[in-house]
Amino acid sequence: MDKLYIATGQDPLRMTLDLLNNVHPLKGKDKDIKIGIKPNLVCASPASQGATTHPEIVEGIIIYLQQNGFKNIRIIEGAWVGDNTKRAFKVCGYEDLSKRYNVPLVDLKDDSWVTRSYKGLDLKVCKTVFDIDYLINVPLIKGHCQTGITCALKNLKGLIPDSEKRRFHTMGLHKPIAWLNAVIKQDLIIADGICPDPYFEEGGRPANLNRILLGFDPVLMDCYAAHILGYKPEDIKYIKLAQDEGIGRPLSDNTRIINIYEPDHQDDTRIIQKDKKYLKIVDEADACSACYSNLASALEQLNSMGITEKFADQICIGQAYRGYKGVLGIGNCTSSFKIYLPGCPPKTEDIIKFLKEQSNDQT
């Protein structure tokens, strides 16, 4: 029977330890195995802002592993295109964790890569991934402005080089995310649902969901994440693609969600997604996540000011616009446009200032 284990509360360290001590996921494993812990440190933002994995969760994992004789541990991550992983390690509290528990940090932006093929698609994957024996995925259950959500399946995108991250966007994200999960096996998933941003991946709008989940099936975990974030699993294309590839199984009547503190309690708290009509003025084509997310955040703020209604021209963004002669663009990829804002990615505050100026010109 499919199972997800859940701990509810506001103490991530204790909740993580309680989950692990209830399930004992590494029972019988060789103590000398190489273990990689992969959080979500997409950007240099504290976990309280809803963008990154709480360091207390990773701390709980490290304590559990070391207490049970596992010493060969490393934390591996590569921030999104446009941000610095080492800065994220510092700002998000992982540099302190590394020093306290003598666990090395591996910045995958510095790593070499190897090629793995799946169904005729060559995928570049950071070499470190294949130097470990047991992968613990520690994603955030949060929203994403392009795919709807990000959780266990999409978190593996941090294990590929920046050039491949950009290429994933040119392929539409969903299929390569599913294929990547056919190439990389995650052995354990501990998902952070403490205070994620349910709308955008860069955070800033944290919602108190106060839960951490443990499971072994990334499809099942992502189906749960989609549900509590206000989507149907079938709304998230890469979940169905991964399911079809045999990577995991969906939520069903046979799924048991076990609250380790209250076994008979079923919490059906769900986020009600906000309508984002203001995004209809965006013409996005193969945009990287950081660039599109910054634009979406800027438009959210401009929309609250009543400014987005003033635009007569579509705002274009994305790699497909390189060399294209357009009118109004965001980012270096639109440098051939009549009017564009440079940056890779441009900052949210710069986009707000730029679009304010353009809206004044259109009135």
DOZA-740196 format. One record per residue: residue number from 1; x, y, z of N, C-alpha, C in turn; residue in three letters. Coordinates in steps of 0.1 Angstrom, whole numbers, always signed. Example, Ala and Ser with C-alpha at 12.3 -4.5 7.8 and 13.67 -1.06 7.14 Angstrom:
<sites>
     i     npx     npy     npz    capx    capy    capz     cpx     cpy     cpz    aa
     1    +132     -57     +78    +123     -45     +78    +132     -33     +78   ALA
     2    +128     -22     +71    +137     -11     +71    +129      +0     +79   SER
</sites>
This chain:
<sites>
     i     npx     npy     npz    capx    capy    capz     cpx     cpy     cpz    aa
     1      +8     -12      +0      +0      +0      +0      +9     +13      +0   MET
     2      +5     +23      -8     +13     +35      -9     +11     +43      +4   ASP
     3     +23     +49      +9     +22     +56     +21     +30     +69     +20   LYS
     4     +24     +79     +27     +32     +91     +30     +30     +94     +45   LEU
     5     +41     +98     +51     +42    +100     +65     +42    +116     +67   TYR
     6     +34    +121     +77     +34    +135     +79     +35    +138     +93   ILE
     7     +43    +149     +96     +44    +155    +109     +39    +169    +108   ALA
     8     +30    +173    +117     +25    +187    +117     +30    +194    +130   THR
     9     +32    +207    +128     +37    +216    +138     +46    +227    +133   GLY
    10     +54    +233    +142     +62    +244    +139     +76    +243    +143   GLN
    11     +80    +230    +146     +94    +228    +150    +101    +218    +140   ASP
    12    +106    +224    +129    +111    +215    +118    +121    +205    +123   PRO
    13    +130    +208    +132    +141    +199    +136    +134    +187    +143   LEU
    14    +126    +189    +153    +120    +178    +160    +111    +170    +151   ARG
    15    +103    +177    +142     +94    +170    +133    +102    +160    +124   MET
    16    +113    +165    +119    +121    +157    +110    +127    +145    +117   THR
    17    +132    +147    +129    +138    +136    +137    +127    +126    +140   LEU
    18    +115    +130    +144    +104    +122    +147     +99    +113    +135   ASP
    19     +99    +119    +123     +96    +112    +111    +106    +101    +109   LEU
    20    +119    +104    +109    +129     +95    +106    +129     +83    +117   LEU
    21    +127     +87    +129    +128     +77    +140    +115     +68    +140   ASN
    22    +105     +73    +133     +93     +64    +132     +94     +55    +120   ASN
    23    +100     +59    +109    +101     +51     +97    +114     +43     +95   VAL
    24    +125     +49    +100    +138     +42     +99    +141     +38     +84   HIS
    25    +142     +48     +75    +143     +45     +61    +156     +39     +57   PRO
    26    +167     +40     +64    +179     +35     +60    +183     +22     +68   LEU
    27    +173     +16     +74    +175      +4     +82    +182      -7     +73   LYS
    28    +193     -13     +77    +199     -23     +70    +209     -19     +60   GLY
    29    +210      -5     +58    +220      +0     +48    +234      +0     +53   LYS
    30    +244      -2     +44    +258      -2     +48    +261     +12     +53   ASP
    31    +268     +13     +65    +271     +26     +71    +281     +34     +63   LYS
    32    +288     +28     +54    +298     +35     +46    +293     +41     +33   ASP
    33    +280     +39     +30    +275     +45     +18    +277     +60     +17   ILE
    34    +278     +65      +5    +279     +79      +3    +265     +85      +2   LYS
    35    +262     +95     +10    +248    +100     +11    +248    +115      +6   ILE
    36    +240    +118      -3    +238    +132      -8    +225    +137      -3   GLY
    37    +225    +149      +3    +213    +156      +7    +210    +168      -2   ILE
    38    +199    +168      -9    +196    +178     -19    +184    +187     -15   LYS
    39    +187    +198      -9    +176    +208      -5    +172    +216     -17   PRO
    40    +162    +225     -15    +159    +235     -25    +164    +248     -21   ASN
    41    +175    +252     -27    +181    +265     -24    +182    +273     -37   LEU
    42    +170    +275     -43    +169    +281     -56    +175    +295     -57   VAL
    43    +174    +302     -45    +180    +315     -45    +184    +318     -30   CYS
    44    +191    +329     -28    +197    +333     -15    +186    +340      -7   ALA
    45    +176    +332      -2    +165    +338      +5    +162    +329     +18   SER
    46    +161    +335     +30    +158    +327     +42    +145    +318     +40   PRO
    47    +145    +307     +46    +134    +298     +45    +121    +304     +50   ALA
    48    +122    +314     +59    +109    +321     +64    +102    +328     +53   SER
    49    +109    +331     +41    +103    +338     +30     +95    +328     +21   GLN
    50     +97    +315     +23     +89    +306     +15     +95    +301      +2   GLY
    51    +108    +303      +0    +115    +299     -12    +124    +288     -11   ALA
    52    +129    +286      +1    +140    +276      +3    +137    +266     +14   THR
    53    +144    +255     +14    +142    +244     +24    +147    +249     +38   THR
    54    +140    +247     +48    +144    +250     +62    +157    +243     +65   HIS
    55    +167    +250     +70    +179    +243     +73    +178    +233     +85   PRO
    56    +167    +236     +94    +165    +227    +105    +161    +213    +100   GLU
    57    +154    +212     +89    +151    +199     +83    +163    +191     +80   ILE
    58    +172    +198     +72    +185    +191     +69    +193    +188     +81   VAL
    59    +193    +197     +91    +200    +194    +103    +194    +181    +110   GLU
    60    +181    +180    +110    +175    +168    +116    +179    +155    +108   GLY
    61    +180    +156     +95    +185    +145     +87    +199    +141     +91   ILE
    62    +208    +152     +92    +222    +149     +95    +223    +143    +109   ILE
    63    +216    +148    +119    +217    +143    +132    +213    +128    +132   ILE
    64    +202    +125    +126    +197    +111    +125    +207    +102    +118   TYR
    65    +213    +107    +107    +223     +98    +100    +235     +96    +109   LEU
    66    +240    +107    +115    +252    +105    +123    +250     +97    +135   GLN
    67    +238     +98    +142    +235     +90    +153    +234     +75    +150   GLN
    68    +231     +73    +137    +229     +59    +133    +241     +54    +125   ASN
    69    +253     +61    +127    +265     +56    +121    +269     +59    +107   GLY
    70    +261     +68    +101    +263     +72     +87    +272     +85     +88   PHE
    71    +284     +84     +82    +293     +96     +84    +296    +102     +70   LYS
    72    +294     +95     +59    +298    +100     +46    +287    +107     +40   ASN
    73    +285    +120     +44    +274    +128     +40    +278    +141     +34   ILE
    74    +271    +145     +24    +274    +158     +18    +261    +165     +14   ARG
    75    +261    +178     +14    +249    +186      +9    +252    +191      -5   ILE
    76    +243    +188     -14    +246    +191     -28    +235    +200     -34   ILE
    77    +239    +210     -41    +229    +219     -47    +235    +228     -57   GLU
    78    +226    +233     -67    +230    +243     -76    +218    +252     -78   GLY
    79    +220    +265     -74    +210    +275     -74    +205    +277     -89   ALA
    80    +194    +284     -90    +189    +287    -104    +198    +296    -111   TRP
    81    +196    +296    -124    +204    +305    -133    +202    +319    -129   VAL
    82    +214    +326    -126    +213    +340    -122    +216    +342    -107   GLY
    83    +216    +331     -99    +219    +333     -85    +232    +325     -82   ASP
    84    +237    +327     -70    +250    +321     -66    +247    +311     -55   ASN
    85    +251    +298     -57    +248    +288     -47    +256    +290     -34   THR
    86    +268    +295     -35    +276    +297     -23    +269    +308     -14   LYS
    87    +264    +318     -21    +257    +329     -13    +244    +323      -7   ARG
    88    +237    +314     -14    +225    +307      -9    +229    +299      +3   ALA
    89    +240    +291      +2    +244    +283     +14    +246    +292     +26   PHE
    90    +252    +304     +24    +254    +313     +36    +242    +319     +41   LYS
    91    +234    +325     +32    +222    +332     +36    +211    +323     +42   VAL
    92    +211    +311     +37    +200    +301     +41    +204    +293     +53   CYS
    93    +216    +295     +58    +220    +288     +71    +227    +275     +69   GLY
    94    +231    +271     +56    +237    +259     +54    +252    +259     +56   TYR
    95    +258    +271     +55    +272    +272     +58    +275    +269     +73   GLU
    96    +266    +274     +82    +267    +271     +96    +265    +256     +99   ASP
    97    +255    +250     +92    +253    +236     +93    +265    +228     +90   LEU
    98    +272    +232     +79    +283    +225     +74    +295    +225     +85   SER
    99    +297    +236     +91    +307    +238    +101    +304    +230    +113   LYS
   100    +291    +231    +117    +287    +225    +130    +288    +209    +130   ARG
   101    +284    +204    +118    +284    +189    +118    +294    +183    +109   TYR
   102    +303    +191    +104    +314    +187     +95    +309    +179     +83   ASN
   103    +299    +185     +77    +293    +180     +64    +297    +189     +53   VAL
   104    +304    +185     +43    +308    +194     +32    +296    +199     +23   PRO
   105    +297    +211     +18    +288    +217      +9    +293    +215      -5   LEU
   106    +286    +210     -14    +290    +209     -28    +282    +218     -37   VAL
   107    +288    +228     -43    +282    +237     -52    +283    +231     -66   ASP
   108    +272    +226     -71    +271    +219     -84    +274    +228     -96   LEU
   109    +274    +241     -94    +278    +250    -105    +292    +249    -108   LYS
   110    +300    +244     -98    +314    +241    -100    +317    +227    -105   ASP
   111    +307    +219    -106    +309    +205    -109    +310    +203    -124   ASP
   112    +317    +192    -128    +317    +187    -142    +304    +180    -144   SER
   113    +301    +176    -157    +289    +169    -159    +291    +156    -168   TRP
   114    +282    +147    -168    +282    +135    -176    +269    +135    -184   VAL
   115    +269    +127    -195    +257    +126    -203    +250    +113    -200   THR
   116    +237    +113    -198    +229    +101    -197    +217    +103    -207   ARG
   117    +214     +92    -213    +204     +92    -223    +191     +85    -219   SER
   118    +180     +90    -222    +167     +84    -220    +158     +86    -231   TYR
   119    +153     +75    -237    +144     +76    -249    +149     +85    -260   LYS
   120    +162     +85    -262    +168     +93    -273    +171    +107    -269   GLY
   121    +168    +111    -257    +172    +124    -252    +184    +124    -244   LEU
   122    +195    +131    -248    +207    +132    -240    +205    +143    -229   ASP
   123    +208    +139    -217    +207    +148    -206    +220    +150    -199   LEU
   124    +224    +162    -196    +236    +165    -189    +233    +166    -174   LYS
   125    +240    +158    -166    +238    +157    -152    +251    +159    -145   VAL
   126    +251    +166    -134    +263    +169    -126    +269    +156    -121   CYS
   127    +282    +155    -123    +289    +142    -120    +288    +137    -106   LYS
   128    +287    +147     -97    +286    +143     -82    +274    +134     -80   THR
   129    +263    +136     -88    +251    +128     -86    +254    +113     -87   VAL
   130    +263    +109     -95    +266     +95     -97    +278     +90     -89   PHE
   131    +283     +99     -80    +293     +95     -70    +287     +92     -57   ASP
   132    +274     +93     -55    +268     +90     -43    +259     +78     -44   ILE
   133    +257     +71     -33    +250     +59     -33    +235     +60     -29   ASP
   134    +232     +71     -21    +219     +73     -16    +215     +88     -16   TYR
   135    +205     +91     -24    +201    +105     -26    +188    +108     -17   LEU
   136    +190    +118      -8    +179    +122      +0    +174    +136      -6   ILE
   137    +163    +136     -12    +157    +148     -18    +149    +156      -7   ASN
   138    +152    +168      -5    +145    +176      +5    +139    +189      -2   VAL
   139    +129    +186     -10    +123    +197     -17    +113    +206      -8   PRO
   140    +110    +217     -14     +99    +225      -8     +86    +223     -16   LEU
   141     +75    +222      -8     +62    +221     -15     +58    +236     -17   ILE
   142     +59    +241     -30     +56    +255     -32     +51    +257     -46   LYS
   143     +47    +269     -49     +42    +272     -62     +53    +275     -72   GLY
   144     +49    +275     -85     +59    +279     -95     +52    +286    -106   HIS
   145     +57    +297    -111     +49    +305    -120     +48    +299    -134   CYS
   146     +56    +289    -137     +55    +283    -150     +49    +269    -150   GLN
   147     +52    +261    -140     +47    +247    -140     +36    +245    -130   THR
   148     +32    +256    -122     +22    +254    -112     +27    +251     -99   GLY
   149     +35    +240     -98     +41    +237     -85     +55    +232     -87   ILE
   150     +63    +231     -76     +76    +224     -76     +77    +217     -63   THR
   151     +81    +204     -64     +83    +196     -52     +94    +185     -56   CYS
   152     +91    +173     -54    +101    +163     -55    +107    +161     -69   ALA
   153     +98    +160     -79    +103    +157     -92    +111    +169     -98   LEU
   154    +106    +181     -96    +112    +193    -102    +125    +197     -95   LYS
   155    +126    +193     -82    +138    +197     -74    +150    +191     -79   ASN
   156    +149    +180     -87    +161    +174     -93    +168    +183    -103   LEU
   157    +160    +193    -108    +166    +202    -118    +178    +210    -112   LYS
   158    +180    +210     -99    +192    +216     -93    +204    +207     -95   GLY
   159    +202    +195    -100    +214    +186    -102    +219    +186    -116   LEU
   160    +215    +196    -124    +221    +197    -138    +228    +210    -139   ILE
   161    +237    +212    -149    +244    +224    -150    +235    +235    -156   PRO
   162    +239    +248    -154    +231    +259    -158    +228    +258    -173   ASP
   163    +237    +254    -182    +234    +253    -196    +222    +244    -199   SER
   164    +222    +233    -191    +211    +223    -192    +198    +229    -187   GLU
   165    +199    +237    -176    +187    +243    -171    +180    +252    -181   LYS
   166    +189    +260    -188    +183    +268    -199    +177    +260    -210   ARG
   167    +184    +249    -213    +178    +240    -224    +165    +234    -220   ARG
   168    +163    +230    -207    +151    +225    -203    +139    +234    -206   PHE
   169    +142    +247    -205    +131    +257    -208    +128    +257    -222   HIS
   170    +138    +255    -231    +135    +255    -245    +127    +243    -249   THR
   171    +127    +232    -241    +120    +220    -243    +106    +220    -236   MET
   172    +103    +231    -229     +90    +231    -223     +89    +226    -209   GLY
   173    +101    +223    -203    +102    +219    -189     +96    +206    -185   LEU
   174     +83    +203    -189     +76    +191    -183     +83    +178    -187   HIS
   175     +85    +176    -200     +90    +164    -205    +105    +161    -200   LYS
   176    +114    +171    -201    +127    +169    -196    +127    +166    -180   PRO
   177    +118    +173    -173    +118    +170    -158    +114    +155    -156   ILE
   178    +104    +151    -163    +100    +137    -162    +112    +127    -166   ALA
   179    +118    +130    -177    +129    +122    -182    +141    +122    -172   TRP
   180    +144    +134    -166    +155    +135    -157    +152    +125    -145   LEU
   181    +140    +124    -141    +137    +115    -130    +137    +100    -133   ASN
   182    +138     +98    -146    +140     +84    -151    +155     +81    -150   ALA
   183    +163     +91    -151    +178     +90    -151    +184     +90    -137   VAL
   184    +178     +98    -128    +182    +100    -114    +172     +94    -104   ILE
   185    +176     +84     -96    +167     +78     -86    +169     +85     -73   LYS
   186    +158     +90     -67    +159     +96     -54    +154     +85     -44   GLN
   187    +162     +83     -34    +159     +71     -25    +150     +75     -13   ASP
   188    +150     +87      -9    +142     +92      +2    +138    +106      -1   LEU
   189    +125    +110      +2    +120    +123      +1    +115    +128     +14   ILE
   190    +120    +140     +18    +115    +147     +30    +111    +161     +25   ILE
   191     +98    +163     +24     +93    +175     +18     +89    +186     +28   ALA
   192     +94    +198     +26     +92    +209     +35     +79    +216     +31   ASP
   193     +69    +215     +40     +57    +223     +39     +54    +232     +51   GLY
   194     +65    +237     +56     +63    +246     +68     +56    +259     +65   ILE
   195     +63    +267     +56     +57    +280     +53     +61    +284     +38   CYS
   196     +57    +275     +29     +61    +278     +15     +53    +289      +8   PRO
   197     +58    +295      -2     +51    +304     -11     +43    +296     -20   ASP
   198     +29    +297     -20     +21    +288     -28     +20    +293     -43   PRO
   199     +26    +305     -46     +23    +311     -59     +36    +312     -67   TYR
   200     +47    +316     -61     +59    +318     -69     +71    +312     -62   PHE
   201     +81    +308     -70     +92    +300     -65    +103    +308     -58   GLU
   202    +103    +322     -60    +113    +330     -54    +109    +334     -40   GLU
   203     +97    +331     -35     +92    +334     -22     +87    +348     -20   GLY
   204     +84    +351      -8     +79    +365      -4     +65    +365      +0   GLY
   205     +58    +353      -2     +44    +353      +2     +42    +340     +10   ARG
   206     +49    +337     +21     +48    +325     +28     +34    +322     +34   PRO
   207     +30    +309     +33     +17    +305     +39     +20    +294     +49   ALA
   208     +15    +295     +61     +17    +286     +72     +10    +273     +70   ASN
   209     +16    +263     +64     +10    +250     +62     +15    +240     +73   LEU
   210     +26    +243     +80     +30    +237     +92     +31    +221     +91   ASN
   211     +38    +216     +81     +39    +202     +79     +52    +198     +72   ARG
   212     +56    +186     +75     +67    +180     +68     +63    +166     +64   ILE
   213     +66    +162     +52     +62    +148     +48     +74    +140     +45   LEU
   214     +73    +127     +47     +83    +117     +43     +77    +107     +34   LEU
   215     +84    +103     +24     +80     +93     +14     +91     +88      +6   GLY
   216     +88     +79      -3     +98     +73     -12     +94     +74     -27   PHE
   217     +82     +79     -30     +77     +79     -43     +75     +94     -47   ASP
   218     +83     +99     -57     +82    +113     -61     +69    +117     -67   PRO
   219     +63    +107     -75     +50    +110     -81     +39    +112     -71   VAL
   220     +39    +103     -61     +29    +103     -50     +31    +116     -42   LEU
   221     +44    +120     -39     +46    +132     -31     +42    +144     -39   MET
   222     +44    +145     -52     +40    +156     -60     +25    +157     -62   ASP
   223     +19    +146     -62      +4    +146     -63      -2    +152     -50   CYS
   224      +4    +148     -39      +0    +154     -26      +3    +169     -26   TYR
   225     +15    +173     -31     +18    +187     -31      +9    +195     -40   ALA
   226      +5    +190     -52      -4    +196     -61     -18    +198     -54   ALA
   227     -22    +188     -47     -35    +188     -40     -36    +200     -30   HIS
   228     -25    +201     -21     -26    +211     -10     -23    +225     -15   ILE
   229     -17    +226     -27     -15    +239     -33     -26    +243     -42   LEU
   230     -37    +236     -42     -49    +240     -49     -50    +236     -64   GLY
   231     -43    +225     -68     -43    +220     -81     -48    +206     -81   TYR
   232     -52    +201     -93     -54    +187     -95     -41    +181    -100   LYS
   233     -37    +169     -96     -24    +164    -101     -23    +164    -116   PRO
   234     -34    +162    -123     -34    +162    -138     -32    +176    -144   GLU
   235     -33    +186    -135     -30    +200    -140     -15    +202    -142   ASP
   236      -7    +194    -136      +8    +195    -136     +13    +184    -146   ILE
   237     +17    +188    -158     +19    +179    -168     +31    +169    -165   LYS
   238     +41    +174    -158     +52    +165    -156     +49    +154    -146   TYR
   239     +39    +156    -138     +35    +145    -129     +30    +133    -137   ILE
   240     +21    +136    -146     +15    +125    -154     +26    +119    -163   LYS
   241     +35    +127    -168     +45    +121    -177     +54    +112    -169   LEU
   242     +58    +116    -156     +66    +107    -148     +58     +95    -144   ALA
   243     +46     +96    -141     +38     +84    -138     +37     +74    -150   GLN
   244     +36     +80    -162     +35     +71    -174     +49     +64    -176   ASP
   245     +60     +70    -171     +73     +63    -173     +76     +53    -162   GLU
   246     +66     +51    -153     +68     +42    -142     +76     +47    -130   GLY
   247     +78     +60    -129     +87     +66    -119     +80     +65    -105   ILE
   248     +66     +65    -106     +59     +65     -93     +44     +63     -96   GLY
   249     +37     +63     -85     +22     +61     -86     +15     +73     -80   ARG
   250      +3     +75     -85      -5     +87     -80     -12     +85     -67   PRO
   251     -17     +96     -61     -26     +94     -50     -39     +86     -54   LEU
   252     -43     +78     -45     -55     +70     -48     -62     +66     -35   SER
   253     -73     +59     -37     -80     +54     -25     -71     +45     -16   ASP
   254     -61     +39     -22     -52     +30     -15     -41     +37      -8   ASN
   255     -39     +50     -10     -28     +58      -4     -31     +60     +11   THR
   256     -22     +57     +19     -23     +60     +33     -14     +72     +37   ARG
   257     -20     +83     +42     -13     +94     +47     -13     +93     +62   ILE
   258      -2     +90     +68      -1     +87     +82      +5     +99     +90   ILE
   259      -4    +105     +98      +1    +116    +107      +7    +109    +119   ASN
   260     +21    +111    +121     +27    +103    +131     +23    +108    +145   ILE
   261     +18    +120    +146     +14    +126    +159      -1    +123    +162   TYR
   262      -9    +123    +151     -23    +121    +152     -28    +111    +142   GLU
   263     -26     +98    +144     -28     +88    +133     -42     +88    +127   PRO
   264     -52     +92    +134     -65     +92    +129     -70    +105    +123   ASP
   265     -60    +115    +123     -64    +129    +119     -60    +130    +104   HIS
   266     -69    +134     +96     -67    +137     +82     -68    +152     +79   GLN
   267     -58    +160     +77     -58    +174     +74     -60    +177     +59   ASP
   268     -71    +182     +55     -73    +185     +41     -72    +200     +38   ASP
   269     -63    +207     +46     -61    +221     +43     -56    +223     +29   THR
   270     -61    +232     +21     -57    +235      +8     -56    +250      +5   ARG
   271     -47    +254      -3     -45    +267      -8     -55    +270     -19   ILE
   272     -61    +281     -18     -70    +286     -30     -61    +295     -38   ILE
   273     -58    +290     -50     -50    +298     -59     -56    +311     -64   GLN
   274     -48    +322     -63     -52    +335     -68     -53    +335     -83   LYS
   275     -62    +343     -88     -63    +345    -102     -51    +355    -106   ASP
   276     -44    +351    -117     -33    +359    -121     -35    +364    -136   LYS
   277     -46    +372    -137     -50    +377    -150     -39    +386    -156   LYS
   278     -32    +392    -147     -21    +402    -152     -11    +395    -160   TYR
   279      -9    +382    -159      +1    +374    -166      -3    +373    -181   LEU
   280     -16    +376    -184     -20    +375    -198     -13    +385    -207   LYS
   281      -8    +395    -202      -1    +405    -210     +14    +401    -213   ILE
   282     +18    +389    -208     +31    +384    -210     +31    +374    -222   VAL
   283     +40    +375    -231     +42    +365    -242     +56    +359    -239   ASP
   284     +55    +347    -232     +67    +340    -228     +70    +328    -237   GLU
   285     +83    +328    -241     +88    +317    -250    +101    +312    -245   ALA
   286    +102    +301    -239    +114    +295    -234    +121    +303    -224   ASP
   287    +114    +310    -215    +121    +318    -205    +126    +310    -194   ALA
   288    +138    +313    -189    +143    +307    -177    +135    +311    -165   CYS
   289    +135    +302    -155    +126    +304    -143    +129    +317    -136   SER
   290    +142    +321    -134    +145    +333    -126    +140    +345    -133   ALA
   291    +142    +346    -146    +138    +357    -154    +123    +359    -154   CYS
   292    +116    +348    -157    +101    +348    -157     +95    +351    -143   TYR
   293    +101    +345    -133     +96    +347    -119     +98    +361    -115   SER
   294    +109    +368    -118    +111    +382    -115    +101    +391    -122   ASN
   295     +98    +387    -135     +87    +395    -142     +74    +393    -136   LEU
   296     +70    +380    -132     +57    +378    -126     +56    +385    -113   ALA
   297     +66    +385    -105     +66    +392     -92     +64    +407     -94   SER
   298     +71    +413    -104     +70    +427    -107     +55    +430    -112   ALA
   299     +50    +422    -120     +36    +424    -125     +26    +423    -114   LEU
   300     +28    +414    -104     +19    +413     -93     +19    +426     -85   GLU
   301     +30    +432     -83     +30    +445     -76     +25    +456     -85   GLN
   302     +28    +456     -98     +22    +466    -107      +7    +465    -108   LEU
   303      +2    +452    -107     -12    +450    -108     -19    +456     -97   ASN
   304     -13    +455     -85     -19    +461     -73     -20    +476     -73   SER
   305     -12    +482     -82     -12    +496     -84     -21    +501     -96   MET
   306     -27    +491    -102     -36    +494    -114     -28    +497    -126   GLY
   307     -15    +494    -127      -7    +498    -139      -8    +488    -150   ILE
   308     -10    +475    -147      -9    +465    -158     -20    +467    -168   THR
   309     -31    +473    -165     -42    +475    -174     -38    +486    -185   GLU
   310     -27    +493    -183     -23    +503    -193     -15    +498    -205   LYS
   311     -11    +485    -204      -2    +481    -215     -10    +476    -227   PHE
   312      -7    +483    -239     -13    +479    -251      -5    +468    -258   ALA
   313      +8    +468    -256     +17    +458    -262     +20    +447    -253   ASP
   314     +21    +435    -258     +25    +423    -250     +40    +425    -246   GLN
   315     +42    +420    -234     +56    +420    -228     +62    +407    -231   ILE
   316     +73    +407    -239     +79    +395    -244     +91    +391    -235   CYS
   317     +93    +378    -233    +104    +373    -225    +107    +359    -229   ILE
   318    +120    +356    -229    +124    +342    -232    +135    +340    -243   GLY
   319    +141    +329    -242    +152    +326    -251    +148    +325    -266   GLN
   320    +136    +322    -269    +131    +321    -283    +131    +335    -290   ALA
   321    +132    +346    -282    +132    +359    -288    +146    +364    -292   TYR
   322    +156    +356    -290    +169    +361    -294    +170    +364    -309   ARG
   323    +174    +376    -313    +174    +380    -327    +161    +385    -332   GLY
   324    +150    +384    -325    +137    +388    -330    +135    +403    -328   TYR
   325    +129    +409    -338    +126    +423    -338    +112    +426    -333   LYS
   326    +111    +428    -320     +98    +430    -313     +97    +444    -308   GLY
   327     +87    +446    -300     +84    +460    -294     +89    +461    -280   VAL
   328     +84    +453    -271     +87    +455    -257     +92    +442    -251   LEU
   329    +104    +441    -246    +110    +429    -241    +117    +430    -227   GLY
   330    +118    +419    -220    +124    +418    -207    +136    +408    -208   ILE
   331    +148    +413    -204    +160    +404    -204    +168    +405    -216   GLY
   332    +180    +400    -215    +190    +400    -226    +186    +393    -239   ASN
   333    +177    +383    -237    +173    +376    -249    +164    +384    -258   CYS
   334    +159    +396    -253    +151    +404    -262    +159    +417    -266   THR
   335    +172    +416    -267    +181    +427    -270    +178    +433    -284   SER
   336    +172    +426    -293    +169    +431    -306    +156    +439    -307   SER
   337    +149    +439    -295    +136    +446    -295    +138    +461    -295   PHE
   338    +127    +468    -299    +127    +483    -300    +130    +488    -286   LYS
   339    +123    +483    -276    +125    +487    -262    +127    +474    -254   ILE
   340    +138    +474    -246    +140    +462    -238    +147    +466    -225   TYR
   341    +146    +457    -215    +153    +459    -202    +164    +448    -202   LEU
   342    +177    +452    -201    +188    +442    -201    +188    +435    -187   PRO
   343    +195    +424    -187    +197    +416    -175    +195    +401    -177   GLY
   344    +202    +393    -169    +202    +379    -171    +203    +372    -157   CYS
   345    +192    +373    -149    +179    +379    -152    +179    +394    -147   PRO
   346    +171    +402    -152    +169    +415    -146    +162    +414    -132   PRO
   347    +165    +423    -123    +160    +422    -109    +145    +427    -109   LYS
   348    +137    +422    -100    +123    +426     -99    +121    +441     -98   THR
   349    +129    +447     -89    +128    +461     -87    +131    +469    -100   GLU
   350    +141    +464    -108    +144    +471    -121    +133    +469    -131   ASP
   351    +126    +457    -131    +115    +455    -140    +103    +464    -136   ILE
   352    +101    +466    -123     +90    +475    -119     +93    +489    -124   ILE
   353    +105    +494    -121    +108    +508    -126    +107    +509    -141   LYS
   354    +112    +499    -148    +112    +499    -163     +97    +500    -168   PHE
   355     +89    +491    -163     +75    +490    -168     +67    +502    -164   LEU
   356     +70    +507    -152     +63    +520    -148     +65    +531    -159   LYS
   357     +78    +532    -163     +82    +542    -173     +75    +539    -186   GLU
   358     +74    +526    -190     +68    +523    -203     +53    +525    -202   GLN
   359     +47    +523    -190     +32    +525    -189     +29    +540    -190   SER
   360     +38    +549    -185     +36    +563    -186     +36    +567    -200   ASN
   361     +45    +561    -208     +46    +564    -223     +34    +560    -231   ASP
   362     +27    +550    -225     +15    +544    -233      +2    +551    -229   GLN
   363      +3    +561    -220      -9    +568    -216     -10    +582    -222   THR
</sites>
